[in-house]
Amino acid sequence: MAVSDIVPARTVGMEPAEYTGLEELCVPPNAAHVALVDHVRRAVAQRQLGRTSSKTTVTHLVLAWVPAIAAGCVGVAVNDMALWVVVWLVIASVLVGNAAIGHEAVHGHLVASRRWNSVIGTAAVLTILGSYATYRCYHLEHHARTGRDGDPERTPLNFPTRRLYVAVMVLGGLLVLFENSAYTAMTVFGKRLPWVRTPRQRRAIRLNALLLLVVLGAIVVGMVLDPWVTLNVWLVPYAIGVFGLLPLLLVPEHYGATGRGDVLENTRTVRSNAVVRWAYWNNNYHAAHHLAPAVPYDKIEQVDRLLERSGTVENVWRLRSYTSFHWGTLTHLVFNRPEAGDRERP
């Protein structure tokens, strides 16, 4: 089963060091999934689902970023605490969306130009104080080795106790930020990471590090000149989004996976609601994305419908809501691998 047999040709043939994540489909699939993979391949080709739409992306960006900026301006003008809470939540949701924008940029889903994908992705990830270039290398390697040896995300999460689950929910965002910053610093100071393979990638990471220093400097200046505004229009929403909301969305993706079998047995989709799907740029369709990473965010739901109609994906990897995942994990560790968490089950 070759890559070109599964995905649109336009995504094949990138230099090996710029891995697209498509070869994960070469893992021997569950027999029930073979026909499904072929059906998805044909649908992606026939419907031309691999095409990006710059117009759709620009519209989405405007509808996300402009209201957030406007909300911040209104908050500053009115300066009412009850209103600030609403402003925080609006801006926090956009910052979480910016993390998803970075993800879509990695796969070239935002616009047709690779350069502009990088520009938009870099700007979006800088708002959450991260390095897009580091994340890009990291994430493409994750697609290549999902749940297996060499995956930079390491062994998929599988909490032995509810206490550990709560700890990760509280500290997960901080850990993700620290990891991205640490890998960036390592590269800047000459450490060769196994998934940062080319001089071009290292130069991009060094440039992102410089830009990140500029952003951090802007925060310092803002805190000196007007700490109240800086806190309310950026740092408080940042804390809510990155440390509060983002772990809720990221943890379910591969939780409980073993690395054995194919991608549909190691990756979880959460349907959620229309508001979350829009704000998160459809990143909730995670299994469909790993199966067809060439398909952009605005069309990935069509791939998910194919998976749903097939009836071959286990229910544990397809959930109705993030609430159902987190409630099941918090109460009984429902989604654990069999070897962990048994003593906490009823």
N, C-alpha and C positions, 0 to 999 in steps of 0.2 A: 504494500500500500504506500504509494509515493505521495509527497506533499502536493504535487501538481494534480493528483487525482482527487483531491479533496477541496482545494481552495482556489479562488480566482487567480489566474496566472499573473496578474499585475503585482501580487504580493510575493511572488517567488523570484529568487535570483538576487536578492540583496546580499551584500558581502557577509560572510559567515559571522564576522564580529558584530554585525548589526542585526542579529537574529530576530526574526519577526514573530517567533512564538508558534509558528504553524506546525513545526515538526513534532510537536507533542502528540499529534494525532497518529503518528507512526507507532505509538505504543499499542501492542496487540489489544484490540478492543473486545469487549464482551460480545459474544456471538450475536446476541439480540440487537446489538448496536451497529453491526456492519451495514445492514440495509438502510438503517437510519442515516448513517454518515453519508452513504451514497446519495440518498434522497436530499439531504441538506446541500451537498455539493451541487447537485443539479439545480436545485432551487436558487441557490446563490448566483449561479451562472446565468440561468434563464431570466431571473428578475433583476439582474445587474445590481445586486445588493451591495457589492463592494465599492460602489461609487460614492464619493463624498459630495456634500452640497455646501458650498461656501455660504450661500444665501441663508440656508437653514441655520448654520452655525452663527453667522453674524446676528441674525434675528434673535437667536437664543441668548447670545452674549448681551445684547442690548436690553432684552427683557429681564435679564438677571442683574446685570451690573448697574444699569441706570436707576432702577427702583432702590437698590441698596445705597447708592450715593445720595439719592434724594432723601431717603429715610434718615441718613446721617445728618444731612443739612437741616431737615425738619427738627431732628432731635436737638441739635445745637441751638436752633432758633427758639424752640419752645422751652427746652430744658426742664422737662417734667419727668419725674422718676418713673411713673407708670408708663409714659410714652417711651422712655429709654428702654424699658424691658422689651417692648415690641420691636424697637430699633435693633436691639442686640440680637434678637432671634432672626430678624430678616437678614442682617449682615452675616450672622453665623451660618445661616443656610447657604448663603452665596459663597462663603469661604469653603464650606464643605464641597459645594459645587466646583470650586476652583481646583480642589484636589482631583475631582473627576475629570475636569478639563485637562489637567496634566496627563492623566491616564489616556484620554482620547488622543491627545497630541502625540504621545509615544507611538501610537499605532497609525498616525497619519490620517485620523478621522475628521479633523476639524475643517481643513481646507485642502485644496489640491497641492499647494506648494509645501514641500518639506520644510523649507526655511521658515515660512510663516507658521507652520505647526509648532516649530521650535520656539519662535518668538512668543506666540500666544501661550504655549505651555510654560515657558520660563516665567512670563509675567504672572500667570495664575499661581504657580507654585511659590513664587517669591512672596505673595500675599500671605501664605501660611508658613513663611520662613523656612522654606526648603529649597533644595537644589534640584531643578528639573533634570539637568544633564546626568546627575548621579542616579536619580530615580529611573531615568530611561534605560540605562545600562542594567540596573538591578531588575527592572520589571521584565525586560526582554529575556533575561536569563531565567527568571521565574517561569515564564511561559515555556521555555525549552525544557525545564526540569521539574515541573509542578509536582510537589509532594515527594520528590525522589532525591537521591544523593546529588548534591551540587545546587539544589534550589536555594537561592539566597534567603528566602523566607524560612528556610530550615523545616524541621518537622512540623506539619500542621498542628494547630492548637488542639489540645485534648485535656481539659482540666480534670485532675483527679478529685478535686473538692470544689464545693461552691465558694469557699473563701478565696481560692485562687481566681476563680471566674470574676468575682467582685473586684479583686485587686487589679486584674488586667483591664476591666472596664474603667477603673479610676485612673490607672497609670498608662494605659495602652497608647494614648495619643502622645504622651511625653516620650515613651520608649521609641515610637516610630520616628518622631522628630530627632531624638538623640542619635538613632541609628543612621538616618540620612546625613546628619551633620558630621558624625564620626567618619563615615565612609568618604564624605567630601574632604574632610581634613586629611585623612590618610592619603588620598590621591594627590592633594595639593603638596604634601610633604614627601612625596616620592614612593609611597607604599603601593605595590602592584597588586590590585585586587583581581581575582581570577576572571571576573566578568567585565572588567574594564580593560579592553584588549588593544585598542589602537591609540596612537598619538592624538588623533582627532578627538576621540572621546575624552582623553585626559585634558586636552586644551579646553574643551567645552565645560568640563567640571571646574577647572580653574577659573574660567570666566564667570560661571555661576557663583562661585565662592566670592569673587570680587563684588558682583552685583548684590549678593546677600549682605556683605559688609556695608554696602551703601544703604540698603534698606534698614539694617540695624542702626546705622548712624542716624537715619531719618527718624526712627523711633526715639532715640535718645534726644535728638533736637526737639521733637514734639513734646516729650515729657518735660523738658526744660521750659519751653515756651508756653505750653498750655496742656498740662497733664490731664485735666478733666476731659478735654475734647479727645486727646490721644487715647485715653483709656476707653472712653465710651464708643468711639467710632471704629476702634481697631482692636485694642488689646482684650477688652472684655468679650466682645463677640468672638475673637480668636480663641479665647479660652473655652467658651461654650462650644464652638464648632469643632475645634481640633481635639480638645481633651474630653468633651462631653458627647458630641454626636458622632464623630468619625469612628470611634471604636465600635459603636453599635452597628455600624454599616460594614465595617471591615472584618470583624471576627467571624461572622457566619460563612464567609466565602469558601473556605476549605476546612472548616472545623470538623474534626473527627475523621479526616481522610487518612488513608493508609499509604497512598502512593502506588498501590497495586491496581491493576485493571486500567481502564481508559479514563479519559477526562470526565466523562459523565458519571463516573463512580468516585470522583474526587473533588467535584466542584459543585457548589450550591447556588441555585437561583431562588430569589425571594421576590414574589410578585409585588408586594407592597401596594401603595395607593398612587394615584396620579400625581399628587403634589410631590411626594418623595421621588418618584420616577423622574419627573421633570427637573427638580432641583439637583438630582444626582446624575443627570445626563444618562439615564437608563443603565447605569453601572450595576444595578441590581440583577440584571440578566447575565449573571456571571458564568453560568455553565454554557449558555449560548455563545458568549464572547470567547471562552476558551476553545469551544468547538470551531468557531468561525471568526477568528480575530481580525480578518480582513473587513468585516462588516461594520460600518459606522454606527454610532449610538442611535441615530434616528431611524435605522432599519433593523437593529438587532432584535427588536420585539418580534419581527416576522420569523426569525430563526427560532426564537423561543416557542412560538406557536407550533412550529413543526415538531419540536421536542415534546410539547404537551400532548399533541394529538397522537403521537406515536405510541404513548402508553408504555414505553419500555424503560423509562427513567424512574428509579425508586422514589417513593414519596419523601424519604428522608433528605433527598437532594433537591426537592422542589417544595417550597413552603409558601404559604399565603401571605405571611407578614413577618416583619422583623420582631414584632411583639411575640409571635408564637415561638420563634427560635429562642429569644432571650428568656421568656417565661419557662419554656421547657428545660433550658439549661440551668437556670437559677434554681428551679424547684427540684428537678430530678436528674439533671445531667443527661437528658433524653438523647442528645445527639452525639454522645461519646462513642469512641471505639469500644468494642466489647471488653477489652482488657483493662479499661480505666474507669474509675468512678463507681464501681459496682457496690461498694459499701455504703454509698450515699443514696442508692436507689431504694424505693419503698419495697 
